[in-house]
Amino acid sequence: QMIGYQNGIKALEYLVDNLPGVPSQAGNRADPNRLLYSGHSMGGHGCLEYLTHHGDRALGAVPAAGWISMELYTFDRLRTGDGWIDPTLRGVLYSALGEWDTDLYVSNAVGIPLLMRLGGNDTSVPPWHLRRFARLVDQASTAPQTVDISEVAGEGHWWDTIMDDDVSAPFYDAALQQDG
């Protein structure tokens, strides 16, 4: 969110302009309008942010163990002092974070291939975050089950193959083959 989001935009601009490590040759340029978003945990939230703010650039997205918004994130409710603030003032202050509530922009994700990755026993980011996002996309698209959910029973917040296994790798390959 905020500065991290801007850093991501600047990093993409740099990559497109310079493509570090690759000799300058025709056809080797990064295309900023054909992106595959992916990330884990806070990166999963970032994946949802870029997806909902720049869906027109997306070939697909794979958020893993990501959260929808700061206000809904479990640990945000435990912040010291929130119970002492006037509810109206709290509403005004928290409204400044509305831009980062991905559920408000879910319609921008309609029609984009999505794979939600989550562990069924995740105690860091409750699995309902990505289940809810998937349900919201399904509702906005008026077509049930348009979003693929890969929930691995018994896994927690992280496991070695969460981002690259026989479920996510074929999804990445298919998304990258699109004409975009």
C-alpha positions as CSV (number, residue, x, y, z in Angstrom):
1,Q,0.0,0.0,0.0
2,M,1.0,3.6,-0.5
3,I,4.8,3.9,-0.8
4,G,5.2,0.2,-1.5
5,Y,2.6,0.5,-4.3
6,Q,4.5,3.4,-5.8
7,N,7.8,1.6,-5.5
8,G,6.3,-1.3,-7.5
9,I,5.2,1.0,-10.2
10,K,8.7,2.6,-10.4
11,A,10.4,-0.8,-10.4
12,L,8.2,-1.8,-13.4
13,E,9.1,1.4,-15.2
14,Y,12.8,0.7,-14.6
15,L,12.5,-2.9,-15.8
16,V,10.7,-1.8,-19.0
17,D,13.3,0.8,-19.7
18,N,16.4,-1.2,-18.8
19,L,15.6,-4.9,-18.5
20,P,18.7,-5.5,-16.4
21,G,20.8,-8.5,-17.2
22,V,19.5,-9.0,-20.8
23,P,21.4,-7.6,-23.8
24,S,19.4,-5.0,-25.6
25,Q,17.8,-6.9,-28.5
26,A,14.5,-6.6,-30.3
27,G,11.8,-8.8,-28.7
28,N,13.5,-8.9,-25.2
29,R,11.6,-5.9,-23.8
30,A,9.2,-6.3,-20.9
31,D,5.7,-5.4,-21.7
32,P,4.1,-3.2,-19.0
33,N,0.6,-4.0,-20.4
34,R,0.9,-7.8,-20.2
35,L,1.5,-8.6,-16.5
36,L,1.0,-11.6,-14.4
37,Y,0.5,-10.6,-10.8
38,S,1.6,-12.9,-8.0
39,G,2.6,-12.6,-4.4
40,H,2.5,-14.2,-0.9
41,S,1.1,-12.7,2.3
42,M,1.6,-9.0,2.1
43,G,2.7,-9.7,-1.4
44,G,-0.7,-11.4,-1.9
45,H,-2.3,-8.2,-0.8
46,G,-0.1,-6.3,-3.2
47,C,-1.1,-8.7,-5.9
48,L,-4.8,-7.8,-5.2
49,E,-4.0,-4.1,-5.2
50,Y,-2.3,-4.2,-8.6
51,L,-5.0,-6.5,-9.9
52,T,-7.9,-4.2,-8.8
53,H,-6.1,-0.9,-9.7
54,H,-4.5,-2.1,-13.0
55,G,-6.7,-5.0,-14.2
56,D,-6.4,-3.7,-17.7
57,R,-2.7,-4.8,-17.7
58,A,-3.3,-8.2,-16.2
59,L,-3.0,-11.6,-17.9
60,G,-3.9,-13.2,-14.6
61,A,-3.2,-13.2,-10.9
62,V,-2.2,-15.6,-8.2
63,P,-2.5,-14.1,-4.7
64,A,-1.3,-16.5,-2.0
65,A,-2.3,-16.1,1.6
66,G,-3.3,-12.5,0.9
67,W,-5.6,-10.2,2.8
68,I,-8.3,-8.0,1.4
69,S,-7.9,-4.8,3.4
70,M,-6.1,-3.4,6.4
71,E,-9.3,-3.0,8.3
72,L,-10.3,-6.6,7.9
73,Y,-6.8,-7.9,8.6
74,T,-7.0,-9.8,11.9
75,F,-4.1,-8.0,13.7
76,D,-5.4,-4.6,12.8
77,R,-8.2,-5.0,15.3
78,L,-5.7,-5.5,18.1
79,R,-4.0,-2.1,17.6
80,T,-3.5,-0.3,21.0
81,G,-5.7,2.8,21.3
82,D,-8.3,2.0,18.7
83,G,-10.8,1.4,21.4
84,W,-10.2,4.9,22.9
85,I,-10.9,6.9,19.7
86,D,-14.3,8.5,19.0
87,P,-16.1,6.3,16.4
88,T,-16.8,9.2,14.1
89,L,-13.2,10.4,14.1
90,R,-12.1,6.7,13.6
91,G,-14.4,6.5,10.6
92,V,-12.9,9.7,9.1
93,L,-9.3,8.6,9.7
94,Y,-9.9,5.1,8.3
95,S,-11.7,6.4,5.3
96,A,-8.3,7.5,4.0
97,L,-7.4,3.8,3.7
98,G,-10.4,3.1,1.4
99,E,-8.3,3.3,-1.7
100,W,-6.5,0.2,-0.5
101,D,-9.6,-1.9,0.3
102,T,-9.5,-4.3,-2.7
103,D,-13.1,-5.5,-2.2
104,L,-14.3,-2.0,-3.2
105,Y,-12.6,-2.4,-6.6
106,V,-13.4,-6.1,-7.2
107,S,-15.3,-5.4,-10.4
108,N,-11.9,-4.5,-12.0
109,A,-10.9,-8.1,-11.6
110,V,-13.9,-9.6,-13.5
111,G,-12.8,-11.5,-16.6
112,I,-9.2,-11.9,-15.5
113,P,-8.0,-15.5,-14.8
114,L,-7.5,-15.8,-11.0
115,L,-6.1,-18.5,-8.8
116,M,-6.4,-18.1,-5.1
117,R,-3.7,-20.1,-3.1
118,L,-4.2,-20.7,0.6
119,G,-3.5,-23.1,3.4
120,G,-6.5,-24.4,5.2
121,N,-4.8,-24.0,8.5
122,D,-3.4,-20.5,8.0
123,T,-3.3,-18.7,11.4
124,S,-1.6,-15.6,10.1
125,V,-4.0,-14.6,7.3
126,P,-7.4,-16.3,7.7
127,P,-8.3,-18.3,4.6
128,W,-11.7,-16.5,4.4
129,H,-9.9,-13.4,3.0
130,L,-9.2,-15.0,-0.4
131,R,-12.4,-17.0,-0.3
132,R,-14.3,-13.8,0.2
133,F,-12.5,-12.0,-2.7
134,A,-13.2,-15.0,-5.0
135,R,-16.9,-14.9,-4.0
136,L,-17.0,-11.1,-4.7
137,V,-15.5,-11.6,-8.1
138,D,-18.0,-14.4,-8.9
139,Q,-20.9,-12.2,-7.8
140,A,-19.6,-9.2,-9.9
141,S,-19.2,-11.4,-12.9
142,T,-22.7,-12.9,-12.5
143,A,-21.1,-16.3,-13.2
144,P,-20.5,-18.7,-10.3
145,Q,-17.1,-20.2,-9.8
146,T,-15.2,-18.1,-12.2
147,V,-12.3,-17.9,-9.8
148,D,-10.1,-21.0,-9.1
149,I,-9.4,-21.6,-5.4
150,S,-6.6,-23.9,-4.4
151,E,-6.9,-24.5,-0.7
152,V,-4.5,-27.0,0.7
153,A,-5.8,-28.8,3.7
154,G,-3.4,-29.1,6.6
155,E,-1.1,-26.3,5.4
156,G,-0.5,-23.1,7.2
157,H,0.6,-19.7,6.0
158,W,3.6,-20.9,4.1
159,W,4.8,-24.2,2.5
160,D,7.7,-24.8,0.1
161,T,5.5,-25.2,-3.0
162,I,2.8,-22.6,-2.4
163,M,4.0,-20.4,-5.3
164,D,5.2,-23.1,-7.7
165,D,3.8,-26.5,-7.9
166,D,1.5,-28.7,-10.2
167,V,-1.4,-26.3,-9.5
168,S,0.2,-22.8,-9.9
169,A,2.7,-23.6,-12.6
170,P,0.1,-24.6,-15.3
171,F,-1.9,-21.6,-14.3
172,Y,1.1,-19.3,-14.9
173,D,1.9,-21.0,-18.2
174,A,-1.7,-20.7,-19.5
175,A,-1.9,-17.0,-18.4
176,L,1.4,-16.1,-20.2
177,Q,0.2,-17.8,-23.4
178,Q,-2.7,-15.3,-23.7
179,D,-2.7,-12.7,-26.4
180,G,-3.6,-10.1,-23.8
